Amino acid sequence: MAVPYGRKSRSKSRMRRAANMKYSAMSYVSCSNCGAPKMPHYACGACGAYAGRVARPRIEE
Ligand SMILES: [Zn+2]
């Protein structure tokens, strides 16, 4: 038989969720255009290259 629902405190809910959270190291790859470290699937922050072309050109001041 079902047990009456008892509301968990915010602390208890967060404790439960925290047990499933895993910290992982930030992954990065080196840019194929300039070699700077960049996040995978993101345009390079240094030169703006993505998938072999410059997707986000740097605007020089
Ligand atoms: Zn680059």
N, CA, C, O and the ligand as a Tripos MOL2 file, in Angstrom:
@<TRIPOS>MOLECULE
protein
  245   243    62     0     0
PROTEIN
NO_CHARGES

@<TRIPOS>ATOM
      1 N           0.8500   -1.1960    0.0000 N.3       1 MET1
      2 CA          0.0000    0.0000    0.0000 C.3       1 MET1
      3 C           0.8770    1.2350    0.0000 C.2       1 MET1
      4 O           1.9500    1.2610    0.6040 O.2       1 MET1
      5 N           0.4000    2.2510   -0.6870 N.am      2 ALA2
      6 CA          1.2050    3.4670   -0.8250 C.3       2 ALA2
      7 C           1.3500    4.1710    0.5100 C.2       2 ALA2
      8 O           0.4590    4.1630    1.3600 O.2       2 ALA2
      9 N           2.4860    4.7630    0.6480 N.am      3 VAL3
     10 CA          2.7930    5.5010    1.8720 C.3       3 VAL3
     11 C           2.4800    6.9660    1.6410 C.2       3 VAL3
     12 O           2.8150    7.4880    0.5780 O.2       3 VAL3
     13 N           1.8510    7.6570    2.5860 N.am      4 PRO4
     14 CA          1.5710    9.0820    2.4030 C.3       4 PRO4
     15 C           2.8490    9.8710    2.1220 C.2       4 PRO4
     16 O           3.8880    9.6740    2.7520 O.2       4 PRO4
     17 N           2.7200   10.7760    1.1440 N.am      5 TYR5
     18 CA          3.8620   11.5600    0.7190 C.3       5 TYR5
     19 C           4.3200   12.4720    1.8500 C.2       5 TYR5
     20 O           3.5220   13.2110    2.4280 O.2       5 TYR5
     21 N           5.5980   12.4130    2.1560 N.am      6 GLY6
     22 CA          6.1390   13.3290    3.1470 C.3       6 GLY6
     23 C           7.1070   14.2750    2.4890 C.2       6 GLY6
     24 O           8.0790   13.8480    1.8660 O.2       6 GLY6
     25 N           6.8540   15.5310    2.6220 N.am      7 ARG7
     26 CA          7.6910   16.5010    1.9590 C.3       7 ARG7
     27 C           9.0870   16.5190    2.5770 C.2       7 ARG7
     28 O           9.2530   16.6210    3.7930 O.2       7 ARG7
     29 N          10.0890   16.4170    1.6920 N.am      8 LYS8
     30 CA         11.4740   16.4820    2.1390 C.3       8 LYS8
     31 C          11.8950   17.9410    2.2350 C.2       8 LYS8
     32 O          11.4590   18.7890    1.4550 O.2       8 LYS8
     33 N          12.7360   18.2030    3.1920 N.am      9 SER9
     34 CA         13.2380   19.5680    3.3200 C.3       9 SER9
     35 C          14.1310   19.9030    2.1270 C.2       9 SER9
     36 O          14.6140   19.0060    1.4370 O.2       9 SER9
     37 N          14.3420   21.1690    1.8930 N.am     10 ARG10
     38 CA         15.2040   21.6130    0.8030 C.3      10 ARG10
     39 C          16.6060   21.0300    0.9730 C.2      10 ARG10
     40 O          17.2610   20.6400    0.0070 O.2      10 ARG10
     41 N          17.0340   20.9840    2.2020 N.am     11 SER11
     42 CA         18.3570   20.4340    2.4920 C.3      11 SER11
     43 C          18.4400   18.9690    2.0910 C.2      11 SER11
     44 O          19.4100   18.5480    1.4610 O.2      11 SER11
     45 N          17.4300   18.1960    2.4540 N.am     12 LYS12
     46 CA         17.4520   16.7600    2.1520 C.3      12 LYS12
     47 C          17.3710   16.5160    0.6490 C.2      12 LYS12
     48 O          18.0330   15.6210    0.1230 O.2      12 LYS12
     49 N          16.5450   17.3270   -0.0500 N.am     13 SER13
     50 CA         16.4590   17.1680   -1.5010 C.3      13 SER13
     51 C          17.8080   17.4390   -2.1530 C.2      13 SER13
     52 O          18.2390   16.7190   -3.0540 O.2      13 SER13
     53 N          18.4550   18.4810   -1.6820 N.am     14 ARG14
     54 CA         19.7370   18.8510   -2.2740 C.3      14 ARG14
     55 C          20.8130   17.8450   -1.9320 C.2      14 ARG14
     56 O          21.6990   17.5750   -2.7420 O.2      14 ARG14
     57 N          20.7380   17.2870   -0.7290 N.am     15 MET15
     58 CA         21.7140   16.2460   -0.3670 C.3      15 MET15
     59 C          21.5770   15.0510   -1.3030 C.2      15 MET15
     60 O          22.5730   14.4800   -1.7480 O.2      15 MET15
     61 N          20.3220   14.6770   -1.5990 N.am     16 ARG16
     62 CA         20.0800   13.5250   -2.4670 C.3      16 ARG16
     63 C          20.6070   13.8090   -3.8750 C.2      16 ARG16
     64 O          21.2680   12.9680   -4.4830 O.2      16 ARG16
     65 N          20.3030   15.0140   -4.3840 N.am     17 ARG17
     66 CA         20.7600   15.3450   -5.7410 C.3      17 ARG17
     67 C          22.2610   15.4820   -5.8070 C.2      17 ARG17
     68 O          22.8830   15.1500   -6.8160 O.2      17 ARG17
     69 N          22.8400   15.9720   -4.7300 N.am     18 ALA18
     70 CA         24.2880   16.1890   -4.7270 C.3      18 ALA18
     71 C          25.0370   14.8740   -4.8430 C.2      18 ALA18
     72 O          26.1480   14.8320   -5.3710 O.2      18 ALA18
     73 N          24.4280   13.7940   -4.3470 N.am     19 ALA19
     74 CA         25.0880   12.4890   -4.4070 C.3      19 ALA19
     75 C          25.2560   12.0300   -5.8410 C.2      19 ALA19
     76 O          26.1550   11.2430   -6.1370 O.2      19 ALA19
     77 N          24.3920   12.5180   -6.7520 N.am     20 ASN20
     78 CA         24.4640   12.0880   -8.1480 C.3      20 ASN20
     79 C          25.2580   13.0460   -9.0190 C.2      20 ASN20
     80 O          25.5020   12.7790  -10.1950 O.2      20 ASN20
     81 N          25.6550   14.1590   -8.4320 N.am     21 MET21
     82 CA         26.4330   15.1190   -9.2260 C.3      21 MET21
     83 C          27.8790   14.6770   -9.2440 C.2      21 MET21
     84 O          28.4570   14.3270   -8.2150 O.2      21 MET21
     85 N          28.4330   14.7000  -10.3970 N.am     22 LYS22
     86 CA         29.8370   14.3200  -10.5200 C.3      22 LYS22
     87 C          30.6000   15.4830  -11.1230 C.2      22 LYS22
     88 O          30.1600   16.1200  -12.0800 O.2      22 LYS22
     89 N          31.7270   15.7320  -10.5480 N.am     23 TYR23
     90 CA         32.5880   16.7570  -11.0950 C.3      23 TYR23
     91 C          33.5050   16.1080  -12.1180 C.2      23 TYR23
     92 O          34.1000   15.0620  -11.8580 O.2      23 TYR23
     93 N          33.6130   16.7230  -13.2610 N.am     24 SER24
     94 CA         34.5240   16.1980  -14.2720 C.3      24 SER24
     95 C          35.4280   17.3340  -14.7380 C.2      24 SER24
     96 O          35.0430   18.5030  -14.7340 O.2      24 SER24
     97 N          36.6000   16.9700  -15.1250 N.am     25 ALA25
     98 CA         37.5510   17.9670  -15.5870 C.3      25 ALA25
     99 C          37.0370   18.5980  -16.8740 C.2      25 ALA25
    100 O          36.4760   17.9190  -17.7340 O.2      25 ALA25
    101 N          37.2350   19.8910  -16.9910 N.am     26 MET26
    102 CA         36.8460   20.5870  -18.2040 C.3      26 MET26
    103 C          37.6530   20.0220  -19.3690 C.2      26 MET26
    104 O          38.8840   20.0210  -19.3530 O.2      26 MET26
    105 N          36.9390   19.5500  -20.3650 N.am     27 SER27
    106 CA         37.6480   18.9540  -21.4960 C.3      27 SER27
    107 C          37.9210   20.0180  -22.5450 C.2      27 SER27
    108 O          37.1180   20.9310  -22.7370 O.2      27 SER27
    109 N          39.0130   19.9030  -23.1960 N.am     28 TYR28
    110 CA         39.3310   20.8350  -24.2680 C.3      28 TYR28
    111 C          40.1340   20.1110  -25.3270 C.2      28 TYR28
    112 O          40.7550   19.0780  -25.0770 O.2      28 TYR28
    113 N          40.1020   20.6790  -26.5070 N.am     29 VAL29
    114 CA         40.9230   20.1940  -27.6020 C.3      29 VAL29
    115 C          41.7290   21.3820  -28.1000 C.2      29 VAL29
    116 O          41.4020   22.5310  -27.8040 O.2      29 VAL29
    117 N          42.7700   21.1070  -28.8460 N.am     30 SER30
    118 CA         43.5450   22.2200  -29.3850 C.3      30 SER30
    119 C          43.0160   22.5740  -30.7670 C.2      30 SER30
    120 O          42.6440   21.7120  -31.5620 O.2      30 SER30
    121 N          43.0000   23.8680  -31.0150 N.am     31 CYS31
    122 CA         42.4760   24.3950  -32.2770 C.3      31 CYS31
    123 C          43.3040   23.8860  -33.4460 C.2      31 CYS31
    124 O          44.5340   23.8800  -33.4000 O.2      31 CYS31
    125 N          42.6090   23.4590  -34.4930 N.am     32 SER32
    126 CA         43.3290   22.9420  -35.6580 C.3      32 SER32
    127 C          43.9340   24.0760  -36.4810 C.2      32 SER32
    128 O          44.8190   23.8520  -37.3060 O.2      32 SER32
    129 N          43.4500   25.2880  -36.2500 N.am     33 ASN33
    130 CA         43.9340   26.4420  -37.0100 C.3      33 ASN33
    131 C          45.1370   27.0990  -36.3350 C.2      33 ASN33
    132 O          46.1600   27.3420  -36.9750 O.2      33 ASN33
    133 N          45.0060   27.3840  -35.0330 N.am     34 CYS34
    134 CA         46.0830   28.1030  -34.3550 C.3      34 CYS34
    135 C          46.6920   27.3050  -33.2140 C.2      34 CYS34
    136 O          47.7260   27.7010  -32.6780 O.2      34 CYS34
    137 N          46.0800   26.1920  -32.8270 N.am     35 GLY35
    138 CA         46.6580   25.3440  -31.7960 C.3      35 GLY35
    139 C          46.3030   25.7470  -30.3780 C.2      35 GLY35
    140 O          46.7220   25.0770  -29.4340 O.2      35 GLY35
    141 N          45.5500   26.8080  -30.1980 N.am     36 ALA36
    142 CA         45.1610   27.2380  -28.8570 C.3      36 ALA36
    143 C          44.1450   26.2570  -28.2830 C.2      36 ALA36
    144 O          43.3660   25.6680  -29.0320 O.2      36 ALA36
    145 N          44.1420   26.0720  -26.9480 N.am     37 PRO37
    146 CA         43.1370   25.1870  -26.3610 C.3      37 PRO37
    147 C          41.7480   25.7830  -26.5010 C.2      37 PRO37
    148 O          41.5440   26.9710  -26.2490 O.2      37 PRO37
    149 N          40.8130   24.9690  -26.8970 N.am     38 LYS38
    150 CA         39.4260   25.4200  -27.0370 C.3      38 LYS38
    151 C          38.5050   24.3030  -26.6160 C.2      38 LYS38
    152 O          38.9130   23.1430  -26.5590 O.2      38 LYS38
    153 N          37.2600   24.6440  -26.3190 N.am     39 MET39
    154 CA         36.3020   23.6190  -25.9450 C.3      39 MET39
    155 C          35.8150   22.9080  -27.2020 C.2      39 MET39
    156 O          35.6240   23.5460  -28.2370 O.2      39 MET39
    157 N          35.6110   21.5910  -27.1260 N.am     40 PRO40
    158 CA         35.1330   20.8790  -28.2940 C.3      40 PRO40
    159 C          33.7470   21.3640  -28.7140 C.2      40 PRO40
    160 O          32.9170   21.6940  -27.8680 O.2      40 PRO40
    161 N          33.5060   21.4040  -29.9950 N.am     41 HIS41
    162 CA         32.2410   21.8330  -30.5940 C.3      41 HIS41
    163 C          31.9940   23.3280  -30.4130 C.2      41 HIS41
    164 O          30.8690   23.8000  -30.5770 O.2      41 HIS41
    165 N          33.0480   24.0710  -30.0750 N.am     42 TYR42
    166 CA         32.9310   25.5210  -29.9610 C.3      42 TYR42
    167 C          33.9380   26.1520  -30.9060 C.2      42 TYR42
    168 O          34.9880   25.5740  -31.1890 O.2      42 TYR42
    169 N          33.6130   27.3300  -31.3870 N.am     43 ALA43
    170 CA         34.5710   28.0650  -32.2000 C.3      43 ALA43
    171 C          35.7470   28.4640  -31.3120 C.2      43 ALA43
    172 O          35.5870   28.7060  -30.1160 O.2      43 ALA43
    173 N          36.9090   28.5270  -31.9120 N.am     44 CYS44
    174 CA         38.1170   28.8640  -31.1590 C.3      44 CYS44
    175 C          38.0190   30.2900  -30.6240 C.2      44 CYS44
    176 O          37.6190   31.2070  -31.3410 O.2      44 CYS44
    177 N          38.3890   30.4650  -29.3550 N.am     45 GLY45
    178 CA         38.3340   31.7900  -28.7570 C.3      45 GLY45
    179 C          39.4550   32.6860  -29.2160 C.2      45 GLY45
    180 O          39.3570   33.9090  -29.1100 O.2      45 GLY45
    181 N          40.5280   32.0930  -29.7290 N.am     46 ALA46
    182 CA         41.6830   32.8820  -30.1230 C.3      46 ALA46
    183 C          41.5750   33.3380  -31.5740 C.2      46 ALA46
    184 O          41.8860   34.4890  -31.8790 O.2      46 ALA46
    185 N          41.1430   32.4620  -32.4670 N.am     47 CYS47
    186 CA         41.1140   32.8230  -33.8890 C.3      47 CYS47
    187 C          39.7160   32.7100  -34.4910 C.2      47 CYS47
    188 O          39.4940   33.1690  -35.6110 O.2      47 CYS47
    189 N          38.7710   32.1110  -33.7720 N.am     48 GLY48
    190 CA         37.4030   32.0430  -34.2760 C.3      48 GLY48
    191 C          37.1560   30.9500  -35.2930 C.2      48 GLY48
    192 O          36.0990   30.9180  -35.9230 O.2      48 GLY48
    193 N          38.1220   30.0450  -35.4630 N.am     49 ALA49
    194 CA         37.9540   28.9960  -36.4650 C.3      49 ALA49
    195 C          37.0540   27.8990  -35.9380 C.2      49 ALA49
    196 O          37.0990   27.5470  -34.7600 O.2      49 ALA49
    197 N          36.2410   27.3670  -36.8220 N.am     50 TYR50
    198 CA         35.4420   26.1950  -36.4830 C.3      50 TYR50
    199 C          35.2490   25.3750  -37.7400 C.2      50 TYR50
    200 O          34.9200   25.9130  -38.7980 O.2      50 TYR50
    201 N          35.4540   24.0700  -37.6260 N.am     51 ALA51
    202 CA         35.2790   23.1320  -38.7390 C.3      51 ALA51
    203 C          36.0820   23.5780  -39.9540 C.2      51 ALA51
    204 O          35.6120   23.5030  -41.0900 O.2      51 ALA51
    205 N          37.2940   24.0390  -39.6960 N.am     52 GLY52
    206 CA         38.2060   24.3310  -40.7940 C.3      52 GLY52
    207 C          38.0380   25.6850  -41.4380 C.2      52 GLY52
    208 O          38.7080   25.9890  -42.4250 O.2      52 GLY52
    209 N          37.1560   26.5030  -40.9010 N.am     53 ARG53
    210 CA         37.0150   27.8450  -41.4520 C.3      53 ARG53
    211 C          36.7710   28.8130  -40.2980 C.2      53 ARG53
    212 O          36.4720   28.3990  -39.1780 O.2      53 ARG53
    213 N          36.9030   30.0990  -40.5860 N.am     54 VAL54
    214 CA         36.7040   31.1030  -39.5500 C.3      54 VAL54
    215 C          35.2180   31.4200  -39.4580 C.2      54 VAL54
    216 O          34.6590   32.1120  -40.3090 O.2      54 VAL54
    217 N          34.5900   30.9010  -38.4070 N.am     55 ALA55
    218 CA         33.1500   31.0770  -38.2470 C.3      55 ALA55
    219 C          32.8340   32.3800  -37.5130 C.2      55 ALA55
    220 O          31.7650   32.9630  -37.6930 O.2      55 ALA55
    221 N          33.7590   32.8160  -36.7010 N.am     56 ARG56
    222 CA         33.5040   34.0080  -35.8760 C.3      56 ARG56
    223 C          34.7520   34.8740  -35.9400 C.2      56 ARG56
    224 O          35.6030   34.8000  -35.0540 O.2      56 ARG56
    225 N          34.8700   35.6930  -36.9790 N.am     57 PRO57
    226 CA         36.1040   36.4790  -37.1220 C.3      57 PRO57
    227 C          36.3030   37.4100  -35.9510 C.2      57 PRO57
    228 O          35.3570   38.0050  -35.4350 O.2      57 PRO57
    229 N          37.5360   37.5230  -35.5460 N.am     58 ARG58
    230 CA         37.8770   38.4300  -34.4600 C.3      58 ARG58
    231 C          37.7930   39.8550  -34.9770 C.2      58 ARG58
    232 O          38.3470   40.1870  -36.0240 O.2      58 ARG58
    233 N          37.0920   40.6900  -34.2250 N.am     59 ILE59
    234 CA         36.9800   42.1020  -34.5980 C.3      59 ILE59
    235 C          38.0700   42.8590  -33.8640 C.2      59 ILE59
    236 O          38.0350   42.9970  -32.6410 O.2      59 ILE59
    237 N          39.0290   43.3430  -34.6180 N.am     60 GLU60
    238 CA         40.1640   44.0420  -34.0190 C.3      60 GLU60
    239 C          39.7790   45.4920  -33.7710 C.2      60 GLU60
    240 O          39.1320   46.1360  -34.5960 O.2      60 GLU60
    241 N          40.1900   45.9790  -32.6290 N.am     61 GLU61
    242 CA         39.8910   47.3740  -32.2650 C.3      61 GLU61
    243 C          40.7430   48.3150  -33.1050 C.2      61 GLU61
    244 O          40.6460   49.5330  -32.9570 O.2      61 GLU61
    245 ZN         42.2590   28.9390  -33.1490 Zn       62 ZN62
@<TRIPOS>BOND
     1     1     2 1
     2     2     3 1
     3     3     4 2
     4     3     5 am
     5     5     6 1
     6     6     7 1
     7     7     8 2
     8     7     9 am
     9     9    10 1
    10    10    11 1
    11    11    12 2
    12    11    13 am
    13    13    14 1
    14    14    15 1
    15    15    16 2
    16    15    17 am
    17    17    18 1
    18    18    19 1
    19    19    20 2
    20    19    21 am
    21    21    22 1
    22    22    23 1
    23    23    24 2
    24    23    25 am
    25    25    26 1
    26    26    27 1
    27    27    28 2
    28    27    29 am
    29    29    30 1
    30    30    31 1
    31    31    32 2
    32    31    33 am
    33    33    34 1
    34    34    35 1
    35    35    36 2
    36    35    37 am
    37    37    38 1
    38    38    39 1
    39    39    40 2
    40    39    41 am
    41    41    42 1
    42    42    43 1
    43    43    44 2
    44    43    45 am
    45    45    46 1
    46    46    47 1
    47    47    48 2
    48    47    49 am
    49    49    50 1
    50    50    51 1
    51    51    52 2
    52    51    53 am
    53    53    54 1
    54    54    55 1
    55    55    56 2
    56    55    57 am
    57    57    58 1
    58    58    59 1
    59    59    60 2
    60    59    61 am
    61    61    62 1
    62    62    63 1
    63    63    64 2
    64    63    65 am
    65    65    66 1
    66    66    67 1
    67    67    68 2
    68    67    69 am
    69    69    70 1
    70    70    71 1
    71    71    72 2
    72    71    73 am
    73    73    74 1
    74    74    75 1
    75    75    76 2
    76    75    77 am
    77    77    78 1
    78    78    79 1
    79    79    80 2
    80    79    81 am
    81    81    82 1
    82    82    83 1
    83    83    84 2
    84    83    85 am
    85    85    86 1
    86    86    87 1
    87    87    88 2
    88    87    89 am
    89    89    90 1
    90    90    91 1
    91    91    92 2
    92    91    93 am
    93    93    94 1
    94    94    95 1
    95    95    96 2
    96    95    97 am
    97    97    98 1
    98    98    99 1
    99    99   100 2
   100    99   101 am
   101   101   102 1
   102   102   103 1
   103   103   104 2
   104   103   105 am
   105   105   106 1
   106   106   107 1
   107   107   108 2
   108   107   109 am
   109   109   110 1
   110   110   111 1
   111   111   112 2
   112   111   113 am
   113   113   114 1
   114   114   115 1
   115   115   116 2
   116   115   117 am
   117   117   118 1
   118   118   119 1
   119   119   120 2
   120   119   121 am
   121   121   122 1
   122   122   123 1
   123   123   124 2
   124   123   125 am
   125   125   126 1
   126   126   127 1
   127   127   128 2
   128   127   129 am
   129   129   130 1
   130   130   131 1
   131   131   132 2
   132   131   133 am
   133   133   134 1
   134   134   135 1
   135   135   136 2
   136   135   137 am
   137   137   138 1
   138   138   139 1
   139   139   140 2
   140   139   141 am
   141   141   142 1
   142   142   143 1
   143   143   144 2
   144   143   145 am
   145   145   146 1
   146   146   147 1
   147   147   148 2
   148   147   149 am
   149   149   150 1
   150   150   151 1
   151   151   152 2
   152   151   153 am
   153   153   154 1
   154   154   155 1
   155   155   156 2
   156   155   157 am
   157   157   158 1
   158   158   159 1
   159   159   160 2
   160   159   161 am
   161   161   162 1
   162   162   163 1
   163   163   164 2
   164   163   165 am
   165   165   166 1
   166   166   167 1
   167   167   168 2
   168   167   169 am
   169   169   170 1
   170   170   171 1
   171   171   172 2
   172   171   173 am
   173   173   174 1
   174   174   175 1
   175   175   176 2
   176   175   177 am
   177   177   178 1
   178   178   179 1
   179   179   180 2
   180   179   181 am
   181   181   182 1
   182   182   183 1
   183   183   184 2
   184   183   185 am
   185   185   186 1
   186   186   187 1
   187   187   188 2
   188   187   189 am
   189   189   190 1
   190   190   191 1
   191   191   192 2
   192   191   193 am
   193   193   194 1
   194   194   195 1
   195   195   196 2
   196   195   197 am
   197   197   198 1
   198   198   199 1
   199   199   200 2
   200   199   201 am
   201   201   202 1
   202   202   203 1
   203   203   204 2
   204   203   205 am
   205   205   206 1
   206   206   207 1
   207   207   208 2
   208   207   209 am
   209   209   210 1
   210   210   211 1
   211   211   212 2
   212   211   213 am
   213   213   214 1
   214   214   215 1
   215   215   216 2
   216   215   217 am
   217   217   218 1
   218   218   219 1
   219   219   220 2
   220   219   221 am
   221   221   222 1
   222   222   223 1
   223   223   224 2
   224   223   225 am
   225   225   226 1
   226   226   227 1
   227   227   228 2
   228   227   229 am
   229   229   230 1
   230   230   231 1
   231   231   232 2
   232   231   233 am
   233   233   234 1
   234   234   235 1
   235   235   236 2
   236   235   237 am
   237   237   238 1
   238   238   239 1
   239   239   240 2
   240   239   241 am
   241   241   242 1
   242   242   243 1
   243   243   244 2
@<TRIPOS>SUBSTRUCTURE
     1 MET1         2 RESIDUE 1 A MET
     2 ALA2         6 RESIDUE 1 A ALA
     3 VAL3        10 RESIDUE 1 A VAL
     4 PRO4        14 RESIDUE 1 A PRO
     5 TYR5        18 RESIDUE 1 A TYR
     6 GLY6        22 RESIDUE 1 A GLY
     7 ARG7        26 RESIDUE 1 A ARG
     8 LYS8        30 RESIDUE 1 A LYS
     9 SER9        34 RESIDUE 1 A SER
    10 ARG10       38 RESIDUE 1 A ARG
    11 SER11       42 RESIDUE 1 A SER
    12 LYS12       46 RESIDUE 1 A LYS
    13 SER13       50 RESIDUE 1 A SER
    14 ARG14       54 RESIDUE 1 A ARG
    15 MET15       58 RESIDUE 1 A MET
    16 ARG16       62 RESIDUE 1 A ARG
    17 ARG17       66 RESIDUE 1 A ARG
    18 ALA18       70 RESIDUE 1 A ALA
    19 ALA19       74 RESIDUE 1 A ALA
    20 ASN20       78 RESIDUE 1 A ASN
    21 MET21       82 RESIDUE 1 A MET
    22 LYS22       86 RESIDUE 1 A LYS
    23 TYR23       90 RESIDUE 1 A TYR
    24 SER24       94 RESIDUE 1 A SER
    25 ALA25       98 RESIDUE 1 A ALA
    26 MET26      102 RESIDUE 1 A MET
    27 SER27      106 RESIDUE 1 A SER
    28 TYR28      110 RESIDUE 1 A TYR
    29 VAL29      114 RESIDUE 1 A VAL
    30 SER30      118 RESIDUE 1 A SER
    31 CYS31      122 RESIDUE 1 A CYS
    32 SER32      126 RESIDUE 1 A SER
    33 ASN33      130 RESIDUE 1 A ASN
    34 CYS34      134 RESIDUE 1 A CYS
    35 GLY35      138 RESIDUE 1 A GLY
    36 ALA36      142 RESIDUE 1 A ALA
    37 PRO37      146 RESIDUE 1 A PRO
    38 LYS38      150 RESIDUE 1 A LYS
    39 MET39      154 RESIDUE 1 A MET
    40 PRO40      158 RESIDUE 1 A PRO
    41 HIS41      162 RESIDUE 1 A HIS
    42 TYR42      166 RESIDUE 1 A TYR
    43 ALA43      170 RESIDUE 1 A ALA
    44 CYS44      174 RESIDUE 1 A CYS
    45 GLY45      178 RESIDUE 1 A GLY
    46 ALA46      182 RESIDUE 1 A ALA
    47 CYS47      186 RESIDUE 1 A CYS
    48 GLY48      190 RESIDUE 1 A GLY
    49 ALA49      194 RESIDUE 1 A ALA
    50 TYR50      198 RESIDUE 1 A TYR
    51 ALA51      202 RESIDUE 1 A ALA
    52 GLY52      206 RESIDUE 1 A GLY
    53 ARG53      210 RESIDUE 1 A ARG
    54 VAL54      214 RESIDUE 1 A VAL
    55 ALA55      218 RESIDUE 1 A ALA
    56 ARG56      222 RESIDUE 1 A ARG
    57 PRO57      226 RESIDUE 1 A PRO
    58 ARG58      230 RESIDUE 1 A ARG
    59 ILE59      234 RESIDUE 1 A ILE
    60 GLU60      238 RESIDUE 1 A GLU
    61 GLU61      242 RESIDUE 1 A GLU
    62 ZN62       245 GROUP 0 **** ****
